[in-house]
Amino acid sequence: MVFTRATKSVLIHQVHFPVGRQAKAMAAGARFSPAWLTRWTNKRIAQG
């Protein structure tokens, strides 16, 4: 039974999702930008 569960193709549901306009914009931007630019942008926003 464990082997069957481990090898069976299962639809994986989305676990993390953005809530709010700013978070959705950041998630969309992070999808198309380099990692260093996303980190830099997050750092700038977090510092205020």
HELIX and SHEET records of a PDB file:
HELIX    1   1 VAL A    2  THR A    7  1                                   6    
HELIX    2   2 ARG A   21  PHE A   32  1                                  12    
HELIX    3   3 ALA A   35  GLN A   47  1                                  13    
END                                                                             
